């Protein structure tokens, strides 16, 4: 193994378990991720969870500008000492920060997402999908599999439907535990999201989210029973879905249900 390819210890503050910090330390995989993202010289990136700058600095070498957001003030202070001029580091919680300030129209996103808050981050960014062009995330491999799952199995769930309804999903490659410090107990994966409506246009996104949440909230029940609190009328019968369970209903079918409810004038509360 060449010296430049050896796994190295991260430079900077020690990882804190509170925030689920695991730092990528394999130079080969860092180069592979950059090659997969293919940053352009004029492109602007938002990076979520820059850590010690393992991807921040090589990304900045290829991109026009990078804004990196991290919740850990010690990491932020350490990173600010080593960043190039085209990088801005912000200390803050990505779930609370004003996204308008870090998501310029047409930007791209990269992030190594803490396992315990992956879904909330994804749902928040999906709401802002008109602002970004694509996103590459390192997530737990199980989560990546769920995001990309097809109907018909236990892996297919609420996250699958919500992500696929608004984006084109592509699982790029797996990352084994040994390429991180500290080493996590599970494998990870790089996944790409690109805003798209491959399964049909959604007329009322809040209503759609409510339908999906209710369906998978009681996934062992048939759809007619799981959605009983909605005024469905003959919608499920007309789509031949009454006897199916949530995991066997396609993304396009969920969109059809929500759109027909919307056209019938149904109103439901917000759901995320």
C-alpha positions in Angstrom: 0.0 0.0 0.0 1.4 3.4 -1.0 2.0 5.9 1.8 -0.7 8.2 0.4 -3.2 5.4 0.4 -2.9 4.4 4.0 -5.8 4.9 6.4 -4.8 7.8 8.7 -6.1 9.1 11.9 -8.3 12.3 11.6 -6.6 15.6 12.4 -8.5 17.6 15.0 -10.8 17.1 17.9 -11.8 13.6 19.0 -15.1 12.3 17.8 -18.1 12.7 20.1 -20.6 9.9 20.5 -23.4 12.4 21.3 -23.5 13.6 17.7 -22.8 10.2 16.1 -19.5 11.3 14.7 -17.6 8.8 12.5 -14.9 10.2 10.2 -14.0 8.8 6.8 -10.2 8.2 6.8 -9.6 6.1 3.6 -7.9 8.3 0.9 -9.0 5.9 -1.9 -12.7 6.2 -0.9 -12.4 9.9 -0.6 -11.1 10.1 -4.1 -13.8 7.7 -5.3 -16.5 9.9 -3.7 -15.2 13.0 -5.4 -15.0 11.2 -8.7 -18.6 10.1 -8.3 -19.9 13.6 -7.4 -17.9 15.2 -10.3 -17.9 18.7 -8.9 -17.7 21.5 -11.5 -15.4 24.6 -11.2 -18.4 27.0 -11.1 -20.6 24.9 -8.8 -21.7 25.8 -5.3 -22.0 23.0 -2.6 -23.6 22.7 0.8 -21.8 20.1 2.9 -23.6 18.7 6.0 -21.2 17.4 8.7 -17.8 18.3 7.3 -16.0 16.7 10.3 -12.2 17.4 9.9 -12.6 18.4 6.3 -11.9 15.0 4.9 -14.2 15.8 1.9 -14.5 19.5 2.3 -11.0 20.3 1.2 -10.8 18.0 -1.9 -14.3 19.1 -2.8 -13.3 22.8 -2.6 -10.3 22.1 -4.9 -12.7 21.0 -7.6 -15.8 23.2 -7.0 -16.5 26.9 -7.1 -17.5 27.3 -3.4 -18.5 25.2 -0.4 -20.6 26.1 2.6 -20.0 23.5 5.4 -22.4 23.2 8.3 -21.5 21.4 11.5 -23.1 21.3 14.9 -19.8 20.7 16.8 -18.1 24.1 17.7 -14.8 22.3 18.3 -14.7 20.8 14.8 -15.8 24.1 13.3 -13.0 26.0 15.0 -10.4 23.4 14.0 -11.6 23.3 10.4 -11.6 27.1 10.0 -7.9 27.0 10.6 -7.2 24.8 7.5 -9.8 25.7 4.9 -9.1 27.4 1.5 -10.6 30.8 0.7 -13.7 29.3 -1.2 -15.0 27.5 1.9 -17.4 29.0 4.5 -17.8 27.0 7.7 -20.9 27.6 9.8 -21.6 26.2 13.3 -25.2 25.2 13.5 -27.8 22.5 13.6 -28.9 21.6 10.0 -32.4 20.8 11.3 -32.8 24.3 12.7 -30.7 26.6 10.5 -32.4 28.9 8.0 -31.8 26.8 4.8 -32.3 29.9 2.6 -29.0 31.1 3.8 -27.0 28.0 2.9 -29.0 26.6 -0.1 -28.7 29.0 -3.1 -30.8 28.1 -6.1 -29.1 25.5 -8.2 -26.6 24.3 -5.5 -25.5 20.8 -4.9 -25.3 18.9 -1.6 -23.0 16.5 0.0 -23.2 15.1 3.5 -22.1 12.3 5.8 -25.3 12.1 7.9 -25.5 11.0 11.5 -27.4 7.8 11.6 -29.8 8.9 14.3 -31.1 12.0 12.4 -30.8 10.9 8.8 -34.6 10.8 8.1 -35.4 14.2 9.6 -32.6 15.8 7.5 -33.8 14.1 4.4 -37.4 15.2 4.9 -36.3 18.7 5.5 -34.2 18.8 2.4 -37.0 17.3 0.3 -39.2 20.2 1.3 -36.5 22.5 -0.2 -35.8 20.4 -3.3 -36.5 23.2 -5.7 -33.3 24.9 -4.5 -30.8 22.1 -5.1 -29.8 20.1 -8.2 -28.6 16.9 -6.6 -27.4 15.4 -3.3 -24.9 12.7 -2.4 -25.1 11.3 1.1 -23.2 8.8 3.2 -25.9 7.0 5.2 -26.2 3.7 7.0 -26.4 1.0 4.3 -29.7 -0.2 5.7 -31.2 3.3 5.2 -29.8 3.5 1.6 -31.5 0.1 0.9 -34.8 1.4 2.3 -34.5 4.6 0.2 -34.0 2.7 -3.0 -36.3 -0.2 -2.2 -39.0 -1.5 -4.7 -42.5 -2.4 -3.5 -43.1 -5.9 -2.2 -40.8 -6.4 0.8 -40.2 -5.4 4.4 -37.4 -3.0 3.4 -39.9 -0.9 1.4 -41.5 1.6 3.7 -42.5 5.2 4.4 -39.0 6.5 3.7 -38.9 4.6 0.4 -42.2 6.2 -0.8 -41.4 9.7 0.4 -37.9 9.9 -1.1 -38.9 8.2 -4.4 -42.0 10.4 -4.9 -39.8 13.5 -5.0 -36.4 12.3 -6.3 -34.6 9.8 -8.5 -32.6 7.6 -6.2 -29.4 5.8 -7.0 -27.3 3.8 -4.6 -23.7 4.4 -5.7 -21.5 2.0 -3.6 -21.0 0.6 -0.1 -18.5 1.7 2.5 -17.3 -0.9 5.0 -16.9 0.0 8.7 -13.1 -0.1 8.7 -12.8 3.0 6.5 -14.2 5.2 9.4 -12.7 6.3 12.7 -14.2 5.4 15.1 -15.3 2.3 13.4 -19.2 2.0 13.3 -20.9 -1.2 14.0 -22.7 -1.2 10.6 -21.8 -0.7 7.0 -22.6 2.6 5.1 -23.4 3.5 1.5 -23.1 6.5 -0.7 -26.5 7.4 -2.3 -27.5 10.0 -4.8 -30.8 11.9 -5.0 -31.9 14.1 -7.8 -35.2 16.0 -7.6 -37.7 14.4 -10.1 -41.3 13.4 -10.3 -40.9 10.0 -11.9 -44.1 8.6 -10.5 -46.5 11.5 -11.2 -47.3 15.0 -10.0 -48.5 15.5 -6.4 -51.3 18.0 -6.0 -51.2 18.3 -2.2 -47.9 17.3 -0.6 -49.2 17.4 3.0 -52.1 15.2 2.1 -49.8 12.8 0.3 -47.5 12.6 3.4 -50.5 11.9 5.6 -51.7 9.0 3.4 -48.2 7.4 3.4 -47.7 7.9 7.1 -51.1 6.3 7.9 -50.6 3.4 5.5 -47.2 2.4 7.0 -48.3 3.2 10.5 -50.3 0.0 10.4 -48.5 -1.8 7.6 -49.8 -5.3 8.6 -53.4 -4.2 7.9 -54.9 -4.0 4.5 -54.9 -0.5 3.1 -58.6 0.0 3.5 -58.3 -0.5 7.2 -55.0 1.4 7.6 -56.6 4.5 5.9 -60.0 4.1 7.5 -60.0 7.6 9.1 -59.8 9.2 5.7 -63.0 9.7 3.6 -61.9 7.4 0.8 -65.2 6.5 -0.7 -64.6 4.1 -3.6 -61.0 5.4 -4.3 -59.3 2.2 -3.2 -61.8 -0.1 -5.0 -61.4 1.9 -8.3 -57.6 1.5 -8.1 -57.9 -2.2 -7.0 -55.9 -1.5 -3.9 -58.4 -2.3 -1.0 -56.9 -5.7 -0.2 -53.2 -4.8 -0.5 -51.0 -4.0 2.4 -48.8 -0.8 2.5 -45.6 -2.6 1.4 -47.3 -3.8 -1.9 -48.6 -0.4 -3.0 -46.4 1.5 -5.5 -45.3 5.1 -5.2 -47.5 6.1 -8.2 -50.5 4.4 -6.5 -49.9 6.4 -3.3 -49.9 9.6 -5.4 -53.1 8.5 -7.1 -54.8 8.0 -3.8 -53.7 11.4 -2.4 -54.6 13.2 -5.7 -58.1 11.7 -5.7 -58.6 12.6 -2.1 -57.4 16.2 -2.9 -59.8 16.4 -5.8 -62.6 15.3 -3.5 -61.9 18.2 -1.2 -60.5 16.3 1.8 -58.4 18.2 4.3 -55.9 16.6 6.7 -53.3 17.9 9.0 -49.6 18.2 8.4 -47.5 15.1 8.5 -43.7 14.6 8.3 
